């Protein structure tokens, strides 16, 4: 066997194993810090797996509970095959020194913990083209626990209405406070989880700290005067309960085993309590703001780096303030699956002058107003090229160049289900170059 092919085969076969072992070693180090009473052998036996590994282990149990019907089964299948040989990919081989890099395809599923990084970067670059050099405010509006069973039975309908009501209430309040007929804008993102990945539908809103008037002036307000929290929460509560009553009267809701009268009583109770919500903080630079929002848009219910331990039956993961929670593995999977979105549902939406239809008109007027004030509005181009170009622009890591000698790699297709060894057996590699 030629030296290049033998070295390439051996390196490629070991790459995936080395990568997995590196990740597990890092997790074991974190585990040792929090479990100092355990021996090194006990720590080594504790596997801090990733979400896809846990779902793979409990796939049959989830199916037996009927939790993998329809799109849920497809989504879980995507997650467990992400960046594995099942999806195929490309084998990068250096013709000079024989170094190899197998790159398996990502599933690109929006629920996958492994896939959001580049999509988030693409989204951020696209949003910079519409960013304004003004103050932004972050608001969060949540729904009470008493409504969660209703949300679960009416996901698509109530998720959409939650976004529209929260955005409309926030935008109307901001524009009222600005006065002079000023138009403002915001971006809303739906999340359905809390730090314990329990079901908890709520909306994050990034709100412009000002607005443009019909005569082309830019007006701004301070946070406390633009979005007073008590007013925002009360208006959102009243508007959303009014919507639910309307849907109830039209028999547009799946109530499960509940009766319309019992739901009406629940809504009456919720009308008398304070709902949780706030508007806080400010971000003053457009580029910084888009990066801040990109982290919210790309989030999934649980990232792999929060998992601290998985012993086959229980999962421990970080929550906040250095704390953690341990769940039965099947319950962990149930919670994770509860955050799968309906097919085609758009969870990131733009309103007011940031809505797509207003970009060439109202947003352009706002940009002109800011430029007249001497506030520079930077122009950003959308991301161009493939994922390799984007990765290089973000990290400086060019996967097209050999990490050992810097030569340009050759790229060979890895077919779905094909091993690296099989790829090397069927392709023609050039003879190694002399040193």
C-alpha positions in Angstrom: 0.0 0.0 0.0 1.4 3.5 -0.9 2.7 5.4 2.1 0.3 8.3 1.5 -2.7 6.0 1.4 -1.6 4.0 4.5 -0.9 7.1 6.6 -4.2 8.8 5.4 -6.2 5.7 6.3 -4.7 5.3 9.7 -5.0 9.0 10.5 -8.6 9.2 9.3 -9.7 6.2 11.2 -8.4 7.6 14.4 -9.7 11.1 13.9 -13.3 10.5 15.0 -12.2 8.5 18.0 -9.6 11.1 19.1 -12.2 13.9 18.8 -14.8 12.0 20.9 -12.2 11.1 23.6 -11.0 14.7 23.7 -14.5 15.9 24.4 -15.1 13.3 27.1 -11.8 14.1 28.7 -12.8 17.7 29.0 -16.1 16.8 30.6 -14.4 14.4 33.0 -12.1 17.3 34.1 -15.2 19.4 34.8 -16.8 16.5 36.7 -13.7 16.0 38.9 -14.0 19.6 40.0 -17.6 19.1 41.2 -17.1 15.5 42.5 -13.8 15.6 44.3 -14.9 12.7 46.5 -14.9 10.3 43.6 -11.8 8.4 42.6 -10.3 9.0 39.2 -11.6 5.5 38.1 -15.1 6.4 39.2 -14.9 9.7 37.3 -13.6 8.0 34.2 -16.5 5.6 34.2 -19.0 8.5 34.3 -19.7 9.5 30.7 -20.8 13.1 30.1 -22.5 12.2 26.8 -24.0 14.5 24.3 -27.7 14.9 23.6 -27.6 12.8 20.5 -26.1 9.9 22.5 -28.7 10.0 25.1 -31.5 10.1 22.6 -30.0 7.2 20.8 -29.9 5.1 24.0 -33.6 5.9 24.7 -35.0 5.9 21.2 -36.9 2.6 21.7 -38.4 3.8 25.1 -39.5 7.1 23.5 -41.1 5.2 20.6 -43.0 2.9 23.0 -44.4 5.9 24.8 -45.7 7.3 21.4 -43.4 10.3 21.6 -41.8 9.7 18.2 -44.8 10.1 16.0 -44.6 12.1 12.7 -42.0 14.8 12.6 -40.6 14.0 16.1 -39.2 10.7 14.8 -37.6 12.5 11.8 -36.1 15.2 14.1 -34.6 12.7 16.5 -33.2 10.7 13.6 -31.6 13.9 12.3 -30.0 14.6 15.7 -28.6 11.1 16.3 -27.1 11.0 12.8 -25.6 14.6 12.8 -21.9 14.6 11.9 -21.7 10.9 11.6 -21.0 8.6 8.7 -24.7 8.1 8.3 -25.0 11.5 6.5 -21.8 11.2 4.5 -19.5 14.1 4.0 -16.1 14.9 2.7 -12.6 13.5 3.3 -9.9 16.2 3.1 -6.5 14.6 2.2 -3.2 16.5 2.0 -1.3 15.3 -1.2 1.9 16.5 0.4 2.2 14.9 3.8 -0.8 12.6 3.9 -2.6 14.4 6.8 -6.4 13.8 6.6 -9.5 15.4 8.0 -12.9 13.7 7.6 -15.8 16.2 7.8 -19.2 14.6 8.1 -22.3 16.5 7.1 -24.4 18.3 9.7 -28.1 17.6 10.0 -28.9 21.3 9.9 -32.0 20.6 12.0 -32.9 23.7 14.0 -33.3 21.6 17.2 -29.8 20.2 17.0 -27.2 21.3 19.7 -24.3 20.7 17.3 -25.6 22.8 14.4 -26.4 26.4 15.4 -23.0 28.1 15.3 -22.6 28.8 11.6 -26.3 29.4 11.1 -26.2 31.9 13.9 -23.2 33.6 12.2 -25.0 33.8 8.9 -28.1 35.2 10.6 -26.0 37.8 12.4 -24.3 38.9 9.2 -27.6 39.3 7.5 -29.1 41.3 10.4 -26.1 43.7 10.5 -27.4 45.0 7.1 -30.5 46.3 9.0 -28.9 47.3 12.3 -29.1 50.9 13.5 -26.5 52.7 15.6 -29.0 53.3 18.4 -29.9 52.1 21.9 -31.8 48.8 22.1 -33.7 47.3 25.0 -34.2 43.6 25.9 -37.7 42.7 27.1 -39.1 39.3 28.1 -42.8 38.4 28.4 -43.8 35.0 29.9 -46.9 33.0 30.3 -48.2 31.5 33.6 -47.8 27.7 34.3 -51.6 27.4 34.3 -51.7 28.0 30.5 -49.0 25.4 29.6 -51.4 22.4 29.0 -53.3 24.7 26.6 -50.1 25.6 24.8 -49.1 22.0 24.4 -52.4 21.1 22.7 -52.4 24.1 20.5 -48.7 24.7 19.8 -48.8 26.2 16.3 -51.8 28.5 17.0 -50.7 29.8 20.4 -47.0 30.1 19.6 -47.9 32.4 16.7 -50.4 34.4 18.7 -48.0 34.7 21.6 -45.4 36.2 19.3 -47.9 38.6 17.7 -49.6 39.8 20.9 -46.3 40.3 22.8 -44.8 42.2 19.8 -47.9 44.3 19.2 -48.3 45.3 22.8 -44.6 46.2 23.2 -44.5 48.1 19.9 -47.7 50.1 20.7 -46.4 51.0 24.1 -43.0 52.2 22.8 -44.6 54.3 20.0 -47.1 55.8 22.5 -44.2 56.9 24.7 -42.2 58.3 21.8 -45.2 60.3 20.6 -45.2 62.6 17.5 -46.4 59.6 15.3 -43.0 58.0 15.6 -42.6 54.4 14.3 -40.3 52.0 16.1 -39.4 48.4 15.6 -38.4 45.1 17.3 -37.3 41.5 16.8 -39.1 38.8 18.7 -37.8 35.3 19.4 -39.9 32.4 20.9 -38.4 30.2 23.5 -40.2 27.3 25.1 -37.8 26.2 27.9 -36.4 27.3 31.2 -32.9 26.4 32.5 -34.2 23.1 33.7 -35.5 22.5 30.1 -39.1 22.3 31.5 -41.8 23.6 29.2 -42.1 27.3 29.6 -43.3 29.3 26.5 -42.1 33.0 26.6 -40.9 35.7 24.2 -37.6 37.6 24.0 -37.9 41.0 22.4 -35.1 43.3 21.3 -36.7 46.7 20.9 -35.3 49.8 19.2 -34.8 52.6 21.8 -36.4 55.2 19.5 -38.4 55.7 16.3 -38.7 57.8 13.2 -41.4 60.4 12.8 -43.4 61.1 9.6 -41.4 64.2 9.0 -38.1 62.2 9.1 -36.8 63.0 12.6 -35.3 60.3 15.0 -36.7 60.4 18.6 -35.3 58.4 21.6 -36.4 57.7 25.1 -34.7 56.3 28.2 -35.5 52.7 29.1 -37.7 53.5 32.1 -39.8 55.9 30.2 -40.0 53.9 26.9 -41.0 50.5 28.4 -42.2 50.8 32.0 -42.3 47.2 33.2 -45.5 47.3 35.2 -47.4 48.8 32.3 -45.9 46.3 29.8 -46.8 43.3 31.9 -50.3 44.4 32.5 -51.0 45.2 28.9 -49.6 41.9 27.7 -51.6 39.9 30.3 -54.9 41.6 29.3 -54.3 41.4 25.6 -53.3 37.7 25.7 -56.2 36.7 27.9 -58.6 38.6 25.7 -57.3 36.6 22.7 -57.7 33.3 24.5 -61.3 34.2 25.4 -62.0 35.0 21.8 -60.5 31.7 20.6 -62.5 29.9 23.3 -65.8 31.4 22.1 -65.0 30.4 18.6 -64.3 26.9 19.7 -60.8 27.3 18.1 -58.9 25.7 20.9 -58.3 22.0 21.7 -59.2 21.8 25.3 -58.3 18.2 25.9 -60.4 16.9 28.8 -61.2 20.4 30.1 -64.6 22.1 29.6 -65.0 25.7 28.3 -66.4 26.8 31.7 -63.3 25.5 33.5 -61.0 27.2 31.1 -63.0 30.5 31.5 -62.6 30.2 35.3 -58.8 29.7 34.9 -58.6 32.8 32.7 -60.6 34.8 35.2 -58.1 33.8 37.9 -55.1 34.7 35.8 -56.6 38.1 35.1 -56.2 39.0 38.8 -52.5 38.0 39.2 -49.3 39.7 38.0 -47.5 38.0 35.1 -43.8 37.8 34.9 -42.0 40.1 32.5 -39.4 42.8 32.3 -37.6 45.3 30.1 -34.0 45.8 31.2 -30.6 46.8 30.1 -29.5 48.6 27.0 -27.2 47.8 24.1 -25.8 50.9 22.4 -24.0 49.6 19.3 -25.8 48.0 16.3 -23.1 45.3 15.7 -23.0 44.4 19.4 -26.8 44.2 19.4 -27.0 41.8 16.5 -24.4 39.6 18.2 -26.4 39.6 21.4 -29.6 38.7 19.6 -27.9 36.0 17.5 -27.2 34.1 20.7 -30.9 34.0 21.4 -31.9 33.1 17.9 -29.5 30.1 17.7 -30.3 28.6 21.1 -31.7 25.2 21.5 -33.3 23.7 24.6 -30.0 22.4 25.9 -26.4 22.8 24.6 -24.0 19.8 24.9 -21.5 21.8 26.9 -24.1 22.0 29.8 -24.2 18.2 30.2 -22.0 17.3 33.2 -22.7 13.6 33.5 -24.7 10.7 32.0 -24.5 7.3 33.6 -27.0 5.5 31.4 -30.0 6.1 33.6 -29.6 9.7 34.8 -28.5 13.0 33.3 -26.9 15.9 35.2 -26.6 19.3 33.5 -25.8 22.8 34.5 -28.6 25.3 35.2 -27.4 28.7 36.4 -25.3 30.4 39.1 -23.1 27.3 39.3 -26.0 25.0 40.1 -27.1 21.8 38.3 -30.0 19.4 38.2 -30.2 15.6 37.7 -33.1 14.0 35.8 -34.1 10.5 35.0 -32.8 9.9 31.5 -36.2 9.2 30.0 -37.6 12.3 31.6 -34.7 14.3 30.2 -35.6 13.0 26.7 -39.3 13.8 27.2 -38.4 17.4 28.2 -36.1 17.8 25.3 -38.7 16.6 22.8 -41.3 18.9 24.2 -39.5 21.8 22.6 -39.7 20.6 19.0 -41.4 23.2 17.0 -44.3 22.6 14.5 -43.2 22.1 10.9 -42.5 25.4 9.1 -43.1 27.5 12.3 -41.1 30.8 12.2 -39.9 31.5 15.7 -38.0 34.7 14.8 -40.1 37.6 13.6 -39.5 41.3 12.9 -42.1 44.0 13.5 -42.5 47.7 12.9 -39.8 49.4 10.9 -37.7 46.2 11.0 -40.4 44.1 9.3 -39.3 43.0 5.8 -42.0 45.1 4.0 -40.9 48.2 5.8 -37.2 47.9 5.2 -37.1 49.9 1.9 -39.4 52.6 3.3 -39.6 53.2 7.1 -36.2 51.7 7.9 -34.6 53.7 5.1 -36.2 56.9 6.5 -34.8 56.0 9.9 -31.3 55.6 8.5 -31.5 58.9 6.7 -32.6 60.6 9.9 -29.7 59.2 11.8 -27.2 60.1 9.1 -28.4 63.7 9.2 -27.6 63.7 12.9 -24.1 62.5 12.1 -24.6 59.0 13.4 -22.8 56.7 11.0 -24.9 53.8 9.6 -22.5 51.1 8.6 -23.3 49.0 5.5 -22.6 45.3 5.8 -22.6 42.8 3.0 -24.2 39.4 3.3 -22.0 36.4 3.9 -20.7 35.0 0.7 -19.1 31.7 -0.2 -19.5 28.3 1.4 -19.2 27.1 5.0 -15.5 26.9 4.7 -15.2 30.6 3.9 -17.5 31.5 6.8 -15.6 29.3 9.2 -12.3 30.9 8.1 -13.7 34.4 8.6 -14.9 33.6 12.1 -12.0 31.5 13.4 -9.1 31.8 11.0 -9.2 28.0 10.6 -9.0 27.1 6.9 -10.1 23.5 6.5 -9.0 23.6 2.9 -5.4 23.9 4.0 -3.4 21.1 5.6 -3.0 21.7 9.3 0.4 20.0 9.2 2.2 21.6 6.2 -0.2 24.2 4.8 -0.7 22.6 1.4 -4.1 22.7 -0.3 -6.1 19.5 0.5 -7.8 17.3 -2.0 -11.4 16.6 -1.2 -13.2 13.3 -1.7 -16.8 12.5 -1.1 -17.8 10.3 1.8 -21.1 8.6 0.8 -23.8 8.1 3.4 -22.9 5.1 5.5 -19.4 4.8 4.0 -16.3 4.4 6.1 -13.2 6.5 5.7 -11.3 3.2 5.0 -13.6 2.5 2.1 -13.2 6.0 0.7 -9.4 5.6 0.7 -9.7 2.2 -1.0 -11.8 3.5 -4.0 -10.1 6.9 -4.7 -6.9 7.5 -6.6 -4.4 9.5 -4.5 -1.3 11.1 -6.0 2.1 9.8 -5.1 3.5 11.5 -2.1 5.8 14.5 -2.8 9.4 14.2 -1.8 10.4 16.0 1.3 
